Amino acid sequence: MIQKAKFEIGEIVKHRYFDFRGVIFDVDPEFNNTEEWYNSIPLQVRPIKEQPFYHLLAEAPGQPSYVAYVSQQNLLRDDAPGPLAHPLIDELFNGIKDGKYITRSKHN
């Protein structure tokens, strides 16, 4: 059974197991990536496909910013203070309010 999305576009989240955080910029209702990508995840932490998957502008300590694709079961809300420094944030969002990024209007 496919679950309802727990997180919204603009929310700041962190990975349950790995040391990175990010802002959600897109949501797939269920897994929508390659089998090669899916099979590259270690079996002990491989998520089920029948759940929302999130596209994140992600950052990790000491690493360049990147785009991540993460299952709902592996995400938690990030209560850490402060915005992210990902270089694409200003292209997709129009600032941050109450700890959530504001999506840019497509009409801008």
N, CA, C and O atoms as CSV, one atom per row, in Angstrom:
chain,resi,resn,atom,element,x,y,z
A,1,MET,N,N,0.838,-1.184,0.000
A,1,MET,CA,C,0.000,0.000,0.000
A,1,MET,C,C,0.887,1.254,0.000
A,1,MET,O,O,1.818,1.364,0.798
A,2,ILE,N,N,0.593,2.176,-0.886
A,2,ILE,CA,C,1.365,3.412,-0.981
A,2,ILE,C,C,0.932,4.371,0.133
A,2,ILE,O,O,-0.257,4.561,0.391
A,3,GLN,N,N,1.925,4.959,0.774
A,3,GLN,CA,C,1.672,5.876,1.880
A,3,GLN,C,C,1.509,7.297,1.375
A,3,GLN,O,O,1.956,7.642,0.282
A,4,LYS,N,N,0.859,8.115,2.196
A,4,LYS,CA,C,0.727,9.541,1.917
A,4,LYS,C,C,2.053,10.222,2.256
A,4,LYS,O,O,2.744,9.823,3.192
A,5,ALA,N,N,2.395,11.246,1.491
A,5,ALA,CA,C,3.640,11.984,1.742
A,5,ALA,C,C,3.576,12.658,3.118
A,5,ALA,O,O,2.618,13.360,3.440
A,6,LYS,N,N,4.607,12.428,3.906
A,6,LYS,CA,C,4.704,12.974,5.263
A,6,LYS,C,C,5.331,14.366,5.260
A,6,LYS,O,O,5.051,15.182,6.138
A,7,PHE,N,N,6.181,14.630,4.269
A,7,PHE,CA,C,6.900,15.898,4.175
A,7,PHE,C,C,6.447,16.674,2.954
A,7,PHE,O,O,5.911,16.102,2.004
A,8,GLU,N,N,6.667,17.992,2.984
A,8,GLU,CA,C,6.239,18.872,1.900
A,8,GLU,C,C,7.441,19.532,1.235
A,8,GLU,O,O,8.531,19.596,1.803
A,9,ILE,N,N,7.217,20.018,0.022
A,9,ILE,CA,C,8.241,20.790,-0.672
A,9,ILE,C,C,8.569,22.011,0.180
A,9,ILE,O,O,7.676,22.698,0.677
A,10,GLY,N,N,9.870,22.270,0.340
A,10,GLY,CA,C,10.324,23.392,1.145
A,10,GLY,C,C,10.732,23.014,2.556
A,10,GLY,O,O,11.397,23.794,3.237
A,11,GLU,N,N,10.342,21.819,3.009
A,11,GLU,CA,C,10.718,21.392,4.365
A,11,GLU,C,C,12.190,20.997,4.414
A,11,GLU,O,O,12.736,20.439,3.462
A,12,ILE,N,N,12.814,21.300,5.544
A,12,ILE,CA,C,14.202,20.905,5.776
A,12,ILE,C,C,14.178,19.582,6.547
A,12,ILE,O,O,13.530,19.455,7.586
A,13,VAL,N,N,14.900,18.612,6.009
A,13,VAL,CA,C,14.920,17.268,6.590
A,13,VAL,C,C,16.364,16.801,6.743
A,13,VAL,O,O,17.294,17.398,6.201
A,14,LYS,N,N,16.521,15.722,7.493
A,14,LYS,CA,C,17.839,15.091,7.624
A,14,LYS,C,C,17.664,13.597,7.429
A,14,LYS,O,O,16.576,13.053,7.619
A,15,HIS,N,N,18.756,12.939,7.046
A,15,HIS,CA,C,18.709,11.498,6.817
A,15,HIS,C,C,18.761,10.768,8.153
A,15,HIS,O,O,19.486,11.169,9.064
A,16,ARG,N,N,18.001,9.714,8.258
A,16,ARG,CA,C,17.923,8.932,9.495
A,16,ARG,C,C,19.258,8.266,9.850
A,16,ARG,O,O,19.587,8.142,11.030
A,17,TYR,N,N,20.023,7.840,8.854
A,17,TYR,CA,C,21.251,7.084,9.102
A,17,TYR,C,C,22.532,7.801,8.705
A,17,TYR,O,O,23.576,7.584,9.320
A,18,PHE,N,N,22.468,8.643,7.695
A,18,PHE,CA,C,23.667,9.291,7.189
A,18,PHE,C,C,23.676,10.764,7.574
A,18,PHE,O,O,22.622,11.372,7.761
A,19,ASP,N,N,24.868,11.330,7.690
A,19,ASP,CA,C,25.032,12.687,8.187
A,19,ASP,C,C,24.873,13.715,7.065
A,19,ASP,O,O,25.854,14.296,6.599
A,20,PHE,N,N,23.623,13.934,6.638
A,20,PHE,CA,C,23.350,15.031,5.722
A,20,PHE,C,C,21.940,15.546,5.931
A,20,PHE,O,O,21.064,14.852,6.448
A,21,ARG,N,N,21.753,16.786,5.512
A,21,ARG,CA,C,20.443,17.432,5.592
A,21,ARG,C,C,20.137,18.057,4.248
A,21,ARG,O,O,21.030,18.226,3.417
A,22,GLY,N,N,18.880,18.399,4.032
A,22,GLY,CA,C,18.522,18.990,2.754
A,22,GLY,C,C,17.132,19.594,2.787
A,22,GLY,O,O,16.389,19.453,3.759
A,23,VAL,N,N,16.804,20.268,1.701
A,23,VAL,CA,C,15.471,20.839,1.532
A,23,VAL,C,C,14.792,20.085,0.386
A,23,VAL,O,O,15.396,19.847,-0.660
A,24,ILE,N,N,13.540,19.719,0.598
A,24,ILE,CA,C,12.775,18.965,-0.401
A,24,ILE,C,C,12.359,19.899,-1.531
A,24,ILE,O,O,11.811,20.975,-1.292
A,25,PHE,N,N,12.631,19.468,-2.786
A,25,PHE,CA,C,12.179,20.266,-3.914
A,25,PHE,C,C,11.246,19.501,-4.852
A,25,PHE,O,O,10.696,20.088,-5.784
A,26,ASP,N,N,11.060,18.204,-4.620
A,26,ASP,CA,C,10.120,17.421,-5.420
A,26,ASP,C,C,9.804,16.130,-4.666
A,26,ASP,O,O,10.588,15.671,-3.836
A,27,VAL,N,N,8.636,15.553,-4.972
A,27,VAL,CA,C,8.202,14.316,-4.308
A,27,VAL,C,C,7.652,13.359,-5.361
A,27,VAL,O,O,6.857,13.750,-6.216
A,28,ASP,N,N,8.086,12.099,-5.289
A,28,ASP,CA,C,7.497,11.029,-6.096
A,28,ASP,C,C,6.608,10.209,-5.173
A,28,ASP,O,O,7.037,9.861,-4.073
A,29,PRO,N,N,5.377,9.885,-5.584
A,29,PRO,CA,C,4.483,9.108,-4.707
A,29,PRO,C,C,5.016,7.721,-4.361
A,29,PRO,O,O,4.658,7.149,-3.331
A,30,GLU,N,N,5.872,7.187,-5.227
A,30,GLU,CA,C,6.559,5.925,-4.961
A,30,GLU,C,C,7.872,5.947,-5.732
A,30,GLU,O,O,8.123,6.863,-6.514
A,31,PHE,N,N,8.701,4.945,-5.511
A,31,PHE,CA,C,10.021,4.879,-6.132
A,31,PHE,C,C,9.952,5.135,-7.633
A,31,PHE,O,O,9.146,4.529,-8.339
A,32,ASN,N,N,10.809,6.043,-8.114
A,32,ASN,CA,C,10.838,6.379,-9.537
A,32,ASN,C,C,12.278,6.673,-9.956
A,32,ASN,O,O,12.594,7.762,-10.433
A,33,ASN,N,N,13.129,5.686,-9.768
A,33,ASN,CA,C,14.531,5.806,-10.143
A,33,ASN,C,C,14.928,4.490,-10.798
A,33,ASN,O,O,14.070,3.634,-11.014
A,34,THR,N,N,16.190,4.308,-11.117
A,34,THR,CA,C,16.617,3.099,-11.820
A,34,THR,C,C,16.797,1.921,-10.862
A,34,THR,O,O,17.021,2.102,-9.665
A,35,GLU,N,N,16.695,0.736,-11.405
A,35,GLU,CA,C,16.955,-0.479,-10.620
A,35,GLU,C,C,18.412,-0.517,-10.177
A,35,GLU,O,O,18.724,-0.984,-9.081
A,36,GLU,N,N,19.305,-0.020,-11.038
A,36,GLU,CA,C,20.717,0.030,-10.696
A,36,GLU,C,C,20.930,0.885,-9.434
A,36,GLU,O,O,21.671,0.496,-8.531
A,37,TRP,N,N,20.277,2.041,-9.388
A,37,TRP,CA,C,20.380,2.914,-8.213
A,37,TRP,C,C,19.831,2.188,-6.980
A,37,TRP,O,O,20.463,2.181,-5.924
A,38,TYR,N,N,18.658,1.584,-7.123
A,38,TYR,CA,C,18.004,0.899,-6.008
A,38,TYR,C,C,18.880,-0.239,-5.474
A,38,TYR,O,O,19.051,-0.386,-4.264
A,39,ASN,N,N,19.423,-1.028,-6.375
A,39,ASN,CA,C,20.235,-2.176,-5.970
A,39,ASN,C,C,21.594,-1.781,-5.396
A,39,ASN,O,O,22.267,-2.605,-4.777
A,40,SER,N,N,21.998,-0.531,-5.595
A,40,SER,CA,C,23.267,-0.057,-5.029
A,40,SER,C,C,23.143,0.253,-3.533
A,40,SER,O,O,24.154,0.418,-2.850
A,41,ILE,N,N,21.922,0.331,-3.028
A,41,ILE,CA,C,21.707,0.599,-1.604
A,41,ILE,C,C,21.964,-0.691,-0.825
A,41,ILE,O,O,21.431,-1.740,-1.185
A,42,PRO,N,N,22.767,-0.630,0.231
A,42,PRO,CA,C,23.007,-1.847,1.023
A,42,PRO,C,C,21.689,-2.470,1.495
A,42,PRO,O,O,20.785,-1.769,1.952
A,43,LEU,N,N,21.598,-3.773,1.379
A,43,LEU,CA,C,20.374,-4.496,1.682
A,43,LEU,C,C,19.818,-4.176,3.068
A,43,LEU,O,O,18.604,-4.067,3.239
A,44,GLN,N,N,20.697,-4.024,4.056
A,44,GLN,CA,C,20.224,-3.789,5.423
A,44,GLN,C,C,19.544,-2.428,5.608
A,44,GLN,O,O,18.820,-2.237,6.585
A,45,VAL,N,N,19.762,-1.481,4.690
A,45,VAL,CA,C,19.088,-0.180,4.790
A,45,VAL,C,C,18.254,0.127,3.542
A,45,VAL,O,O,17.756,1.242,3.390
A,46,ARG,N,N,18.103,-0.845,2.659
A,46,ARG,CA,C,17.333,-0.637,1.423
A,46,ARG,C,C,15.855,-0.445,1.765
A,46,ARG,O,O,15.256,-1.301,2.417
A,47,PRO,N,N,15.264,0.669,1.332
A,47,PRO,CA,C,13.857,0.933,1.650
A,47,PRO,C,C,12.902,0.187,0.721
A,47,PRO,O,O,13.293,-0.283,-0.348
A,48,ILE,N,N,11.651,0.087,1.146
A,48,ILE,CA,C,10.630,-0.466,0.253
A,48,ILE,C,C,10.327,0.584,-0.817
A,48,ILE,O,O,10.515,1.779,-0.590
A,49,LYS,N,N,9.861,0.137,-1.972
A,49,LYS,CA,C,9.587,1.047,-3.084
A,49,LYS,C,C,8.221,1.719,-2.962
A,49,LYS,O,O,8.018,2.804,-3.508
A,50,GLU,N,N,7.301,1.099,-2.267
A,50,GLU,CA,C,5.923,1.576,-2.208
A,50,GLU,C,C,5.747,2.623,-1.111
A,50,GLU,O,O,5.013,2.412,-0.146
A,51,GLN,N,N,6.422,3.737,-1.274
A,51,GLN,CA,C,6.339,4.858,-0.336
A,51,GLN,C,C,6.834,6.097,-1.068
A,51,GLN,O,O,7.486,5.980,-2.105
A,52,PRO,N,N,6.535,7.282,-0.546
A,52,PRO,CA,C,7.062,8.491,-1.193
A,52,PRO,C,C,8.588,8.539,-1.147
A,52,PRO,O,O,9.213,8.113,-0.176
A,53,PHE,N,N,9.166,9.066,-2.219
A,53,PHE,CA,C,10.600,9.335,-2.310
A,53,PHE,C,C,10.758,10.817,-2.590
A,53,PHE,O,O,9.982,11.400,-3.348
A,54,TYR,N,N,11.757,11.420,-1.981
A,54,TYR,CA,C,11.941,12.866,-2.025
A,54,TYR,C,C,13.249,13.238,-2.719
A,54,TYR,O,O,14.280,12.590,-2.536
A,55,HIS,N,N,13.173,14.296,-3.515
A,55,HIS,CA,C,14.351,14.889,-4.146
A,55,HIS,C,C,14.788,16.034,-3.237
A,55,HIS,O,O,13.994,16.917,-2.913
A,56,LEU,N,N,16.056,16.012,-2.831
A,56,LEU,CA,C,16.568,17.014,-1.896
A,56,LEU,C,C,17.754,17.762,-2.483
A,56,LEU,O,O,18.581,17.189,-3.193
A,57,LEU,N,N,17.823,19.051,-2.176
A,57,LEU,CA,C,19.061,19.795,-2.330
A,57,LEU,C,C,19.789,19.516,-1.031
A,57,LEU,O,O,19.385,20.005,0.024
A,58,ALA,N,N,20.856,18.739,-1.093
A,58,ALA,CA,C,21.474,18.206,0.120
A,58,ALA,C,C,22.865,18.757,0.359
A,58,ALA,O,O,23.566,19.183,-0.560
A,59,GLU,N,N,23.241,18.730,1.646
A,59,GLU,CA,C,24.597,19.090,2.032
A,59,GLU,C,C,25.012,18.253,3.231
A,59,GLU,O,O,24.212,17.933,4.111
A,60,ALA,N,N,26.297,17.913,3.228
A,60,ALA,CA,C,26.885,17.130,4.312
A,60,ALA,C,C,28.170,17.820,4.735
A,60,ALA,O,O,28.828,18.461,3.915
A,61,PRO,N,N,28.534,17.696,6.002
A,61,PRO,CA,C,29.761,18.339,6.475
A,61,PRO,C,C,30.979,17.914,5.654
A,61,PRO,O,O,31.229,16.723,5.466
A,62,GLY,N,N,31.733,18.906,5.168
A,62,GLY,CA,C,32.971,18.636,4.454
A,62,GLY,C,C,32.810,18.122,3.034
A,62,GLY,O,O,33.790,17.700,2.420
A,63,GLN,N,N,31.579,18.150,2.492
A,63,GLN,CA,C,31.354,17.665,1.126
A,63,GLN,C,C,30.701,18.756,0.288
A,63,GLN,O,O,30.036,19.637,0.831
A,64,PRO,N,N,30.885,18.707,-1.039
A,64,PRO,CA,C,30.174,19.658,-1.889
A,64,PRO,C,C,28.666,19.375,-1.838
A,64,PRO,O,O,28.248,18.252,-1.559
A,65,SER,N,N,27.878,20.381,-2.103
A,65,SER,CA,C,26.425,20.212,-2.163
A,65,SER,C,C,26.069,19.261,-3.300
A,65,SER,O,O,26.802,19.154,-4.284
A,66,TYR,N,N,24.945,18.574,-3.159
A,66,TYR,CA,C,24.526,17.606,-4.174
A,66,TYR,C,C,23.017,17.443,-4.128
A,66,TYR,O,O,22.351,18.019,-3.268
A,67,VAL,N,N,22.475,16.656,-5.055
A,67,VAL,CA,C,21.058,16.322,-5.074
A,67,VAL,C,C,20.925,14.891,-4.594
A,67,VAL,O,O,21.632,14.006,-5.076
A,68,ALA,N,N,20.027,14.655,-3.649
A,68,ALA,CA,C,19.816,13.317,-3.093
A,68,ALA,C,C,18.393,12.853,-3.387
A,68,ALA,O,O,17.488,13.665,-3.584
A,69,TYR,N,N,18.214,11.546,-3.411
A,69,TYR,CA,C,16.908,10.912,-3.616
A,69,TYR,C,C,16.726,9.956,-2.447
A,69,TYR,O,O,17.452,8.969,-2.328
A,70,VAL,N,N,15.748,10.250,-1.574
A,70,VAL,CA,C,15.655,9.540,-0.298
A,70,VAL,C,C,14.219,9.096,-0.036
A,70,VAL,O,O,13.269,9.832,-0.305
A,71,SER,N,N,14.075,7.883,0.494
A,71,SER,CA,C,12.759,7.350,0.844
A,71,SER,C,C,12.222,8.035,2.096
A,71,SER,O,O,12.981,8.527,2.930
A,72,GLN,N,N,10.914,8.053,2.205
A,72,GLN,CA,C,10.271,8.654,3.374
A,72,GLN,C,C,10.737,7.999,4.673
A,72,GLN,O,O,10.956,8.690,5.668
A,73,GLN,N,N,10.891,6.676,4.675
A,73,GLN,CA,C,11.267,5.980,5.908
A,73,GLN,C,C,12.653,6.370,6.400
A,73,GLN,O,O,12.974,6.144,7.566
A,74,ASN,N,N,13.483,6.952,5.534
A,74,ASN,CA,C,14.837,7.325,5.920
A,74,ASN,C,C,15.012,8.823,6.175
A,74,ASN,O,O,16.138,9.310,6.273
A,75,LEU,N,N,13.903,9.549,6.280
A,75,LEU,CA,C,13.981,10.983,6.547
A,75,LEU,C,C,13.349,11.339,7.887
A,75,LEU,O,O,12.400,10.702,8.345
A,76,LEU,N,N,13.911,12.382,8.500
A,76,LEU,CA,C,13.378,12.965,9.731
A,76,LEU,C,C,13.334,14.475,9.555
A,76,LEU,O,O,14.124,15.030,8.790
A,77,ARG,N,N,12.426,15.145,10.249
A,77,ARG,CA,C,12.452,16.610,10.252
A,77,ARG,C,C,13.763,17.076,10.859
A,77,ARG,O,O,14.258,16.489,11.821
A,78,ASP,N,N,14.320,18.136,10.290
A,78,ASP,CA,C,15.570,18.687,10.810
A,78,ASP,C,C,15.254,19.942,11.608
A,78,ASP,O,O,14.803,20.949,11.060
A,79,ASP,N,N,15.495,19.866,12.890
A,79,ASP,CA,C,15.229,21.008,13.755
A,79,ASP,C,C,16.472,21.856,13.977
A,79,ASP,O,O,16.466,22.761,14.812
A,80,ALA,N,N,17.540,21.571,13.236
A,80,ALA,CA,C,18.777,22.347,13.377
A,80,ALA,C,C,18.522,23.776,12.907
A,80,ALA,O,O,17.849,23.993,11.899
A,81,PRO,N,N,19.056,24.734,13.630
A,81,PRO,CA,C,18.847,26.123,13.213
A,81,PRO,C,C,19.635,26.459,11.951
A,81,PRO,O,O,20.685,25.877,11.678
A,82,GLY,N,N,19.119,27.383,11.214
A,82,GLY,CA,C,19.853,27.905,10.082
A,82,GLY,C,C,19.473,27.320,8.751
A,82,GLY,O,O,19.082,26.157,8.654
A,83,PRO,N,N,19.593,28.144,7.716
A,83,PRO,CA,C,19.287,27.710,6.353
A,83,PRO,C,C,20.398,26.844,5.782
A,83,PRO,O,O,21.457,26.683,6.389
A,84,LEU,N,N,20.140,26.296,4.619
A,84,LEU,CA,C,21.147,25.516,3.909
A,84,LEU,C,C,21.928,26.440,2.978
A,84,LEU,O,O,21.475,27.538,2.655
A,85,ALA,N,N,23.089,25.990,2.558
A,85,ALA,CA,C,23.946,26.800,1.692
A,85,ALA,C,C,24.050,26.226,0.281
A,85,ALA,O,O,24.981,26.565,-0.450
A,86,HIS,N,N,23.122,25.371,-0.113
A,86,HIS,CA,C,23.171,24.744,-1.438
A,86,HIS,C,C,23.080,25.821,-2.519
A,86,HIS,O,O,22.251,26.725,-2.412
A,87,PRO,N,N,23.918,25.741,-3.561
A,87,PRO,CA,C,23.925,26.789,-4.587
A,87,PRO,C,C,22.639,26.895,-5.412
A,87,PRO,O,O,22.414,27.928,-6.042
A,88,LEU,N,N,21.797,25.874,-5.430
A,88,LEU,CA,C,20.558,25.926,-6.224
A,88,LEU,C,C,19.350,26.439,-5.433
A,88,LEU,O,O,18.266,26.596,-5.995
A,89,ILE,N,N,19.525,26.696,-4.155
A,89,ILE,CA,C,18.377,27.113,-3.324
A,89,ILE,C,C,17.692,28.357,-3.891
A,89,ILE,O,O,16.465,28.408,-3.974
A,90,ASP,N,N,18.479,29.355,-4.278
A,90,ASP,CA,C,17.873,30.603,-4.765
A,90,ASP,C,C,17.152,30.426,-6.098
A,90,ASP,O,O,16.279,31.226,-6.436
A,91,GLU,N,N,17.502,29.395,-6.854
A,91,GLU,CA,C,16.798,29.139,-8.116
A,91,GLU,C,C,15.418,28.546,-7.875
A,91,GLU,O,O,14.492,28.800,-8.645
A,92,LEU,N,N,15.271,27.757,-6.813
A,92,LEU,CA,C,14.014,27.052,-6.568
A,92,LEU,C,C,13.143,27.679,-5.487
A,92,LEU,O,O,11.928,27.481,-5.465
A,93,PHE,N,N,13.769,28.434,-4.595
A,93,PHE,CA,C,13.023,28.973,-3.455
A,93,PHE,C,C,13.227,30.471,-3.323
A,93,PHE,O,O,14.226,31.035,-3.769
A,94,ASN,N,N,12.237,31.096,-2.692
A,94,ASN,CA,C,12.239,32.535,-2.504
A,94,ASN,C,C,12.341,32.850,-1.015
A,94,ASN,O,O,11.434,33.446,-0.435
A,95,GLY,N,N,13.449,32.447,-0.405
A,95,GLY,CA,C,13.655,32.716,1.012
A,95,GLY,C,C,13.114,31.611,1.902
A,95,GLY,O,O,12.642,30.572,1.442
A,96,ILE,N,N,13.204,31.883,3.198
A,96,ILE,CA,C,12.787,30.904,4.204
A,96,ILE,C,C,11.926,31.630,5.240
A,96,ILE,O,O,12.215,32.763,5.624
A,97,LYS,N,N,10.868,30.957,5.682
A,97,LYS,CA,C,9.969,31.546,6.677
A,97,LYS,C,C,9.530,30.453,7.636
A,97,LYS,O,O,9.068,29.391,7.217
A,98,ASP,N,N,9.677,30.723,8.918
A,98,ASP,CA,C,9.289,29.766,9.962
A,98,ASP,C,C,9.934,28.390,9.738
A,98,ASP,O,O,9.297,27.358,9.946
A,99,GLY,N,N,11.196,28.388,9.314
A,99,GLY,CA,C,11.931,27.142,9.147
A,99,GLY,C,C,11.602,26.348,7.898
A,99,GLY,O,O,12.031,25.202,7.767
A,100,LYS,N,N,10.841,26.942,6.967
A,100,LYS,CA,C,10.470,26.248,5.737
A,100,LYS,C,C,10.752,27.160,4.544
A,100,LYS,O,O,10.453,28.353,4.580
A,101,TYR,N,N,11.326,26.592,3.496
A,101,TYR,CA,C,11.602,27.374,2.302
A,101,TYR,C,C,10.308,27.645,1.538
A,101,TYR,O,O,9.412,26.802,1.485
A,102,ILE,N,N,10.230,28.831,0.951
A,102,ILE,CA,C,9.060,29.264,0.202
A,102,ILE,C,C,9.331,28.997,-1.280
A,102,ILE,O,O,10.305,29.498,-1.841
A,103,THR,N,N,8.471,28.214,-1.895
A,103,THR,CA,C,8.639,27.852,-3.298
A,103,THR,C,C,8.477,29.084,-4.182
A,103,THR,O,O,7.559,29.882,-3.995
A,104,ARG,N,N,9.376,29.225,-5.141
A,104,ARG,CA,C,9.267,30.323,-6.123
A,104,ARG,C,C,8.040,30.103,-6.983
A,104,ARG,O,O,7.751,28.980,-7.396
A,105,SER,N,N,7.333,31.161,-7.245
A,105,SER,CA,C,6.182,31.083,-8.142
A,105,SER,C,C,6.677,30.812,-9.554
A,105,SER,O,O,7.695,31.362,-9.973
A,106,LYS,N,N,5.982,29.989,-10.270
A,106,LYS,CA,C,6.350,29.695,-11.654
A,106,LYS,C,C,6.098,30.908,-12.561
A,106,LYS,O,O,6.529,30.923,-13.714
A,107,HIS,N,N,5.406,31.912,-12.042
A,107,HIS,CA,C,5.069,33.107,-12.839
A,107,HIS,C,C,6.100,34.209,-12.671
A,107,HIS,O,O,5.959,35.268,-13.282
A,108,ASN,N,N,7.143,33.994,-11.855
A,108,ASN,CA,C,8.150,35.043,-11.650
A,108,ASN,C,C,9.045,35.190,-12.848
A,108,ASN,O,O,9.948,36.027,-12.846
